[in-house]
Amino acid sequence: MKFIDLHCDTIDLLMLGKGGSNLSQNEHCIDIKKLKEGNCLAQTFALYVDIAEHKNAYKHCMNMANKFHEEIKLNNEFIGLATNYTEIIKNEKEGKMSALLAIEEGAVLEGNIENLKKFYDLGVRMITLTWNHENEIGYPHIKPENATKGLKPFGIEVVENMNDLGMIVDVSHLSDAGFYDVAKISKKPFIATHSNSREMTKHSRNLTDEMIKILANAGGVTGINFCSAFIGETPMTMISDMVRHIKHMRNVGGIDVIALGSDFDGIESPVEIKNSSEMNKLAIQLEKEGFKVDEIEKIFYKNALRVIKDVM
């Protein structure tokens, strides 16, 4: 079954060069060969920046964007950049997969709204507002005291401008109060690209039942994150735990709120689904657990595609 994955950190690994520095084939969880084998419709590539390691976050993000475009150009026989729904469909008709470009860490904007348009012009269509550090936009989940801290004035400006441009706001990593602020401010569906259920696994990176309902009512989705810390109680991420989260999310917010956000190449825990070529293992298990084909298709690509169509 074809799929859309809303989050991976492969570009960061390609920049480092460990395990291979090209997208066509490498030792990572995602490359062109594995994506084709997994029947990928669209893969979102995050430009992940840790501002504790990169003093000039804007410059580093621009370098990552250049690397992304370089790799897409080298592999344009198999994959093409998509900045909206129409381009995903066009690529599919041409026998190509689509590459969506995202940013993970709003600090790369450096508090300057003009930089948002610069990244938009480079093809960026999603932004994870925070990672694990406070920035000009808001606060991350990682410190308990941040739970009640919402978006800063610049964060509100960013969300409003992303709505106007047709960019998807991503609340994964954001504080609880920040989530609620986005829900109030955003006029378009927003998403959590790689977050699970907090009721199933008590981690601040996950969404509460109330958040899942709000996200569903806003027409958004949350992508199932494959990291063991957010999904189960064992060192290895098991498909059974993924299904456990999916079932709970369906019961709370309905089938339309669930998508895939593997976080491949950004997580260190082993996963029963070893890489993007094995995505169908989840589909097979969901069918065994009583999910209808249409429900599985919604989880795998239809829900994400709907949001892309609505926002971009």
C-alpha positions in Angstrom: 0.0 0.0 0.0 1.3 3.5 -0.9 2.1 5.8 2.0 2.9 9.4 3.0 5.4 9.8 5.8 5.2 13.2 7.5 8.6 13.2 9.1 12.2 11.9 8.7 15.6 13.3 9.5 17.5 11.7 6.6 18.9 15.0 5.3 20.7 15.6 8.6 22.4 12.2 8.3 23.3 12.8 4.7 25.0 16.1 5.7 27.0 14.2 8.3 28.0 11.6 5.7 27.9 8.7 8.2 26.4 5.7 6.6 26.3 7.3 3.2 25.9 10.9 2.0 23.5 10.3 -1.0 19.8 9.8 -1.2 19.8 7.1 -3.9 21.2 4.4 -1.7 22.6 4.5 1.8 22.7 2.7 5.2 20.0 4.8 6.7 16.3 4.0 7.0 15.4 6.1 4.0 16.8 6.2 0.5 15.3 6.1 -3.0 15.6 2.3 -3.2 13.8 1.7 0.1 11.1 4.2 -0.6 10.3 2.6 -4.0 10.2 -0.8 -2.4 7.8 0.5 0.3 5.5 2.0 -2.4 6.0 5.6 -1.1 3.7 8.2 -2.5 5.4 11.1 -0.7 8.1 11.5 1.9 8.5 14.6 4.0 12.2 15.5 4.6 12.8 17.7 7.6 15.6 20.2 7.8 16.4 19.5 11.4 18.6 22.0 13.2 19.9 21.8 16.8 20.6 25.4 17.8 22.9 24.2 20.6 25.2 22.8 17.9 24.8 25.4 15.2 25.3 29.1 16.1 24.0 30.3 12.8 20.8 28.2 12.5 19.5 30.1 9.4 22.7 29.5 7.5 22.9 25.8 8.4 19.3 25.3 7.4 20.0 26.9 4.1 22.9 24.6 3.6 20.6 21.6 4.3 18.0 22.9 1.9 20.7 23.1 -0.8 21.7 19.5 0.0 18.1 18.4 -0.3 17.6 20.1 -3.7 20.9 18.6 -4.9 19.8 15.1 -4.0 16.3 15.5 -5.6 17.9 16.8 -8.8 20.3 13.8 -8.9 17.4 11.4 -8.4 14.8 13.3 -10.5 14.1 10.1 -12.5 12.4 8.7 -9.4 11.4 11.5 -7.1 10.3 15.1 -7.5 9.7 18.1 -5.2 6.1 18.7 -4.4 4.9 22.0 -2.9 1.2 21.2 -3.2 -1.5 18.6 -3.8 -1.5 19.0 -7.6 2.3 18.4 -7.8 2.0 15.2 -5.8 -0.6 13.9 -8.2 1.4 15.0 -11.2 4.5 13.2 -9.9 2.5 10.1 -9.3 1.1 10.1 -12.9 4.7 10.4 -14.1 5.8 7.4 -12.1 7.6 9.4 -9.5 7.5 9.7 -5.8 7.1 13.1 -4.2 9.5 14.8 -1.7 8.0 17.4 0.7 10.3 19.8 2.4 9.9 20.8 6.1 11.8 22.6 8.8 12.2 21.2 12.3 13.1 24.2 14.5 11.5 27.5 14.1 14.6 29.3 15.4 16.0 29.1 11.8 13.8 32.1 11.1 15.9 34.2 13.6 12.8 36.1 14.6 12.5 37.7 11.1 9.2 37.1 9.3 10.9 37.8 6.0 12.9 34.6 6.4 9.7 32.7 6.3 9.1 33.7 2.7 12.7 32.9 1.8 12.2 29.3 3.0 8.8 29.2 1.3 10.5 30.2 -2.0 12.9 27.2 -1.5 9.9 24.9 -1.3 9.4 24.5 2.5 5.8 23.8 3.2 5.8 22.6 6.9 7.5 24.0 10.0 7.8 22.3 13.4 7.6 25.5 15.5 10.0 24.3 18.2 12.4 21.5 18.7 13.9 21.0 22.3 14.9 24.6 22.8 13.1 27.8 23.6 13.1 30.0 20.5 11.5 33.3 19.2 8.3 31.4 18.5 7.6 29.6 21.7 8.6 26.9 24.2 9.3 23.1 23.8 7.5 20.3 25.7 10.8 19.1 27.3 10.7 21.2 30.5 7.6 20.6 32.7 7.5 24.3 33.5 6.9 25.1 29.8 3.6 23.4 29.8 1.7 26.6 30.6 3.8 28.8 28.4 2.2 29.6 25.0 3.3 31.2 21.8 5.3 34.4 21.9 4.2 37.4 19.8 6.5 36.3 16.9 5.0 32.8 17.1 1.5 34.2 16.6 2.8 36.2 13.6 4.5 33.1 12.2 1.3 31.0 12.4 -0.8 33.7 10.8 1.7 34.2 7.9 2.0 30.4 7.4 -1.8 30.3 7.0 -1.6 33.1 4.4 1.2 31.4 2.5 -0.3 27.9 2.5 2.2 26.3 4.9 1.3 23.6 7.4 1.9 24.4 11.1 3.4 21.5 13.0 3.0 21.3 16.8 5.1 18.3 17.5 7.7 19.2 20.2 5.6 22.3 21.2 4.5 23.0 24.8 0.9 22.2 25.7 -0.1 25.9 26.0 1.6 26.5 22.6 -0.6 23.7 21.1 -3.8 25.4 22.4 -2.6 28.8 21.1 -2.1 27.3 17.6 -5.6 25.7 17.8 -7.1 29.1 18.6 -5.1 31.1 16.0 -4.8 28.9 13.0 -7.5 29.3 10.4 -6.4 26.2 8.6 -5.8 22.6 9.6 -2.6 22.1 11.6 -0.8 18.9 12.4 1.5 17.0 14.8 3.9 15.4 12.3 5.3 12.8 14.7 3.4 12.5 18.0 1.4 9.7 19.6 -1.1 9.3 22.4 -0.2 10.5 25.9 -2.9 8.3 27.4 -1.2 5.2 25.9 2.4 6.3 26.7 2.8 9.0 29.2 5.3 11.3 27.5 5.1 15.0 27.1 5.9 14.6 23.4 2.6 12.9 22.9 -0.9 14.3 22.6 -3.6 14.2 25.3 -7.0 12.9 24.4 -8.3 16.5 24.5 -5.6 17.6 22.0 -6.4 14.7 19.7 -10.1 15.8 19.7 -9.1 19.4 19.0 -6.8 18.3 16.2 -9.5 16.2 14.7 -12.1 19.0 14.9 -9.6 21.3 13.1 -9.2 18.9 10.3 -5.6 18.0 11.2 -3.7 14.8 11.7 -1.0 13.4 13.9 1.6 11.1 12.5 2.4 7.9 14.4 6.0 8.3 15.6 8.1 5.1 15.6 10.4 6.1 18.5 10.0 3.5 21.4 10.0 6.2 24.1 6.8 7.6 22.7 5.0 4.4 21.8 5.8 1.5 24.1 7.6 0.1 27.1 10.3 -1.9 25.4 13.6 -0.8 23.9 12.4 -2.0 20.5 9.3 -0.4 18.9 6.8 -3.1 18.2 4.1 -3.0 15.6 1.6 -4.1 18.3 2.3 -0.9 20.2 1.7 1.2 17.1 -1.6 -0.5 16.6 -2.4 0.1 20.3 -1.9 3.8 19.8 -3.8 3.9 16.5 -6.8 2.1 18.1 -6.9 4.6 20.9 -6.6 7.6 18.6 -9.4 6.2 16.4 -11.6 5.8 19.5 -10.9 9.4 20.7 -10.7 11.4 17.5 -11.9 9.2 14.7 -10.0 7.5 11.9 -9.4 10.8 10.0 -7.0 12.2 12.6 -4.3 9.5 12.1 -1.4 9.5 9.7 2.3 8.3 9.6 5.2 10.3 10.9 8.0 7.7 11.4 10.8 10.0 12.5 13.1 7.6 10.7 16.8 8.5 10.8 16.0 10.7 13.8 15.4 8.0 16.3 18.0 5.6 17.8 15.7 2.9 19.1 15.3 -0.3 16.9 12.0 -0.6 15.2 10.2 -3.8 14.1 9.6 -1.9 10.8 13.3 -1.5 10.1 13.1 1.1 7.3 10.7 2.6 4.7 10.7 -0.5 2.6 8.8 -2.3 5.3 5.9 0.1 5.9 3.4 -2.5 4.6 4.1 -4.6 7.8 1.9 -2.1 9.6 -0.9 -2.3 7.0 -0.9 -6.1 7.2 -1.2 -6.0 11.0 -3.9 -3.4 11.0 -6.0 -5.6 8.6 -5.5 -8.5 11.0 -6.7 -6.3 13.8 -10.0 -5.7 12.0 -9.3 -2.3 10.3 -11.1 -1.9 6.9 -9.0 -1.3 3.8 -10.4 2.3 3.5 -9.4 3.0 7.1 -5.8 1.7 6.5 -5.6 3.8 3.3 -6.6 6.9 5.3 -3.9 6.2 7.9 -1.3 5.5 5.2 -1.9 8.4 2.9 -5.4 9.7 2.4 -5.6 11.8 5.6 -2.2 13.4 5.1 -3.1 14.1 1.4 -6.4 15.7 2.5 -4.5 18.2 4.8 -2.0 18.9 2.1 -4.8 19.7 -0.3 -6.7 21.8 2.3 -3.6 23.9 3.3 -1.2 24.1 0.5 
